[in-house]
Amino acid sequence: MVGEPEIEASESRMFDLARAGGTEPSRAGVPADLANAEGDTLLMPAAYYGHADTLRMLVTFGADLHRVNERGKKPLACAVFKKESAVVRALLDAGCRSERRSAVRVRHGMNVCE
């Protein structure tokens, strides 16, 4: 996040809200695809920390389900890694697609794609 200190602090608060499961970021006029220095959008912490409702809200406001961060990861990969089946289901229901759909089905014993 590069820019004025006040803007950076505001962006940091939005990521904190996404990590905590808040639904305020896009309601406050923040871009749904706001990204930090690592290329993570608000979808990444929402997916990683298991906040399906926050994720759905961000998608409603136009968040890109397939945006890749600087490490080559997408929100779906975070949700699968963390065994967040509700988030995986929310991503798939929102239109997220993976070339490795069978891997999503069997990873960690999750059966979310059937």
N, C-alpha and C positions, 0 to 999 in steps of 0.2 A: 504494500500500500504506500504509494508515493504521493506527497502533496503536503498541504497545510496540516499542522498538528491537530487542529480541531476536526478536520475531515477524517484523518487517520484514527482519532479516538472514536468518532462516530462509527466508522467502518468496523473497528474492533468490537464495539458494543453489539453491532449487528451479528457478528460471528459468535459472540457470547450467547446471544439470544437463540441462534440456530442450534448451538451446542446444548442449550438448556431446554429446547423444545418450544420456544416462543413462536408466536405467529405474528408478531409485530413488524418484522423487517419490511415486508412489501406493503403492508398497510400504511407504513410511515413514508411511502414514496421512494424507498430504497430499491434500486434495480434488482430484479430477481437473480440476475447473473453477476452480481457484485463479486469480484475475485480478489483474493489476497496475493501477496508476493509469490506464493508457491503455486498460484494458479487454481487454488481451491475456490469454488463458488460456495454459496450458502447451502447448497444441496449436500456438499461433502460432510460437514459436521452433522447435519440433520440425519444423513444416512448412517454415518459412523456411530452416532450415539443413540440410534434407534427411534427417532422421532418421525413416525409416519405422517402424523397430522401436519407437522411443520413442512415436511416434504411435499405433501399434497397442496398445501397453500402456496408454496413457492412455484410448483408446476402450474397452478391456476394463474399465477402472475407471469408465466412465460419462461420459467427457468429451463435451461437446456439440459435435458436428461443425459445427453451423450458428450458433454464437454469434458475434455481430458485435462488433468492438472499437469504440473511440471514433471511429476514422477510417472506419467502415463496411466494414471488411475482414473476411473470413473466412479460415480456414486454407487452404481450397482456392485462393483468390486468391493467397495467398503462395506456395504450391507451384507454381502455374502461372507466376507472375511470375519465380520463380527457376529455372524449367525443371527442377524436381525430379519427373521422371516416376514414380519409384518411390513418392514420397509422394502424388502425384496418384492413382495407382492404388490405394494403400492407403486413401486417403480415399473414393474411389468404391466400393471393395470393402466398406468399413465402412458404406456407406449414405449417404454425402454426395451431395447432389444440387444441381445448379446449373441455374438457368433458362437459362443460356447454355452448355449442354453442348457445342454445336458449337464454341464459342470455345475450350473446353478442348481439344478434339480438334486444332485447327489452330494454336493459339498456339505460336510458336517451333518449328514443325515437329514438335511432339509428336503422337503418334497413340496416345493412351492409352485412348480410350473405345471402341475397337472390339474 
